[in-house]
């Protein structure tokens, strides 16, 4: 009867170890899902950052080209200032509009740069979270391996007890 109680206890131990292993495996799966989700978020943020940077670069280049072209045109018209004085005034107004647009683009660029810095900060935070999750995953794997070793030991004892009976 003592052997039967011991077998029952070992069966219970085996059951508990199986349960603990299942809990650790579920935790590992959940951590893997979180890592996958955060990696996707990181990639999306990086892609948005690069697209925004590219868009702003094109806007800045176009604005600079427009300003250069207007400067050339204005210089040509100043040579015949007396004849085209009214037209030069219109060009000056147009230039001011471009300057205003350029300043607005500069303001937009500053805002975009702040967003970029925020994205970079978010990316760094996500990297840190991924690293933390990877460390937790490794710890869970180690714990699962220890539990498996414990389970193997209990099963071995269980078999010995059964053979002894």
NORCOR-V237823 format. One record per pair of residues at least 12 apart in sequence whose C-alpha atoms are under 10 Angstrom apart, sorted by sequence separation. I is the first residue (numbers start at 1). J is the second residue. D is the distance in whole Angstrom. If there is no record, write none. Layout:
# NORCOR-V237823
i:I j:J d:D
i:I j:J d:D
This chain:
# NORCOR-V237823
i:76 j:88 d:10
i:74 j:87 d:10
i:75 j:88 d:10
i:74 j:88 d:7
i:77 j:91 d:9
i:73 j:88 d:9
i:74 j:89 d:10
i:74 j:91 d:7
i:73 j:91 d:8
i:74 j:92 d:8
i:71 j:91 d:10
i:70 j:91 d:8
i:71 j:92 d:10
i:74 j:95 d:9
i:70 j:92 d:9
i:70 j:94 d:9
i:71 j:95 d:8
i:70 j:95 d:7
i:67 j:95 d:7
i:70 j:98 d:9
i:66 j:95 d:9
i:67 j:96 d:10
i:67 j:98 d:7
i:66 j:98 d:8
i:67 j:99 d:8
i:66 j:99 d:10
i:64 j:98 d:10
i:63 j:98 d:8
i:64 j:99 d:10
i:67 j:102 d:9
i:63 j:99 d:9
i:66 j:102 d:10
i:63 j:101 d:8
i:64 j:102 d:8
i:63 j:102 d:6
i:62 j:102 d:10
i:63 j:103 d:10
i:60 j:102 d:8
i:63 j:105 d:8
i:59 j:102 d:9
i:60 j:105 d:7
i:59 j:105 d:8
i:60 j:106 d:8
i:59 j:106 d:10
i:56 j:105 d:8
i:60 j:109 d:8
i:56 j:106 d:10
i:59 j:109 d:9
i:56 j:108 d:8
i:57 j:109 d:9
i:56 j:109 d:7
i:53 j:109 d:9
i:56 j:112 d:8
i:52 j:109 d:10
i:56 j:113 d:10
i:53 j:112 d:8
i:52 j:112 d:7
i:53 j:113 d:8
i:52 j:113 d:9
i:49 j:112 d:9
i:52 j:115 d:9
i:53 j:116 d:8
i:49 j:113 d:10
i:52 j:116 d:8
i:49 j:115 d:8
i:50 j:116 d:9
i:49 j:116 d:6
i:48 j:116 d:9
i:49 j:117 d:9
i:49 j:118 d:10
i:46 j:116 d:9
i:49 j:119 d:7
i:45 j:116 d:9
i:48 j:119 d:9
i:49 j:120 d:8
i:46 j:119 d:7
i:45 j:119 d:7
i:46 j:120 d:8
i:45 j:120 d:9
i:46 j:122 d:10
i:42 j:119 d:9
i:45 j:122 d:8
i:46 j:123 d:8
i:42 j:120 d:10
i:45 j:123 d:7
i:44 j:123 d:10
i:42 j:122 d:8
i:43 j:123 d:9
i:41 j:122 d:10
i:42 j:123 d:6
i:41 j:123 d:9
i:42 j:124 d:9
i:42 j:125 d:10
i:39 j:123 d:10
i:42 j:126 d:7
i:38 j:123 d:10
i:41 j:126 d:8
i:42 j:127 d:8
i:39 j:126 d:8
i:38 j:126 d:6
i:39 j:127 d:8
i:42 j:130 d:10
i:38 j:127 d:8
i:39 j:129 d:10
i:35 j:126 d:9
i:38 j:129 d:8
i:39 j:130 d:8
i:35 j:127 d:10
i:38 j:130 d:7
i:37 j:130 d:10
i:35 j:129 d:8
i:36 j:130 d:9
i:34 j:129 d:9
i:35 j:130 d:6
i:34 j:130 d:8
i:35 j:131 d:9
i:35 j:132 d:10
i:32 j:130 d:10
i:35 j:133 d:7
i:31 j:130 d:9
i:34 j:133 d:8
i:35 j:134 d:8
i:32 j:133 d:8
i:31 j:133 d:6
i:32 j:134 d:8
i:35 j:137 d:10
i:31 j:134 d:8
i:28 j:133 d:10
i:31 j:136 d:8
i:32 j:137 d:8
i:28 j:134 d:10
i:31 j:137 d:7
i:30 j:137 d:10
i:28 j:136 d:8
i:29 j:137 d:9
i:27 j:136 d:9
i:28 j:137 d:6
i:31 j:140 d:10
i:27 j:137 d:8
i:28 j:138 d:9
i:28 j:139 d:10
i:25 j:137 d:10
i:28 j:140 d:7
i:24 j:137 d:10
i:27 j:140 d:8
i:28 j:141 d:7
i:26 j:140 d:10
i:27 j:141 d:10
i:24 j:139 d:10
i:25 j:140 d:8
i:24 j:140 d:6
i:25 j:141 d:8
i:28 j:144 d:10
i:23 j:140 d:10
i:24 j:141 d:8
i:24 j:142 d:10
i:21 j:140 d:10
i:24 j:143 d:8
i:25 j:144 d:7
i:21 j:141 d:10
i:24 j:144 d:6
i:23 j:144 d:9
i:24 j:145 d:10
i:21 j:143 d:9
i:22 j:144 d:9
i:20 j:143 d:10
i:21 j:144 d:6
i:24 j:147 d:9
i:20 j:144 d:8
i:21 j:145 d:9
i:21 j:146 d:9
i:21 j:147 d:6
i:17 j:144 d:10
i:20 j:147 d:7
i:21 j:148 d:7
i:20 j:148 d:10
i:18 j:147 d:8
i:17 j:147 d:7
i:18 j:148 d:8
i:21 j:151 d:9
i:17 j:148 d:8
i:17 j:149 d:10
i:17 j:150 d:8
i:18 j:151 d:8
i:17 j:151 d:6
i:16 j:151 d:9
i:17 j:152 d:10
i:14 j:150 d:9
i:15 j:151 d:9
i:13 j:150 d:10
i:14 j:151 d:6
i:17 j:154 d:9
i:13 j:151 d:8
i:14 j:152 d:9
i:14 j:153 d:10
i:14 j:154 d:7
i:10 j:151 d:10
i:13 j:154 d:7
i:14 j:155 d:7
i:13 j:155 d:9
i:11 j:154 d:9
i:10 j:154 d:7
i:11 j:155 d:9
i:14 j:158 d:9
i:10 j:155 d:8
i:13 j:158 d:10
i:10 j:157 d:8
i:11 j:158 d:8
i:10 j:158 d:6
i:9 j:158 d:9
i:10 j:159 d:10
i:7 j:157 d:9
i:8 j:158 d:9
i:7 j:158 d:6
i:10 j:161 d:9
i:6 j:158 d:9
i:7 j:159 d:9
i:7 j:161 d:7
i:6 j:161 d:8
i:7 j:162 d:8
i:6 j:162 d:10
i:4 j:161 d:9
i:3 j:161 d:7
i:4 j:162 d:9
i:7 j:165 d:10
i:3 j:162 d:9
i:3 j:164 d:9
i:4 j:165 d:9
i:3 j:165 d:7
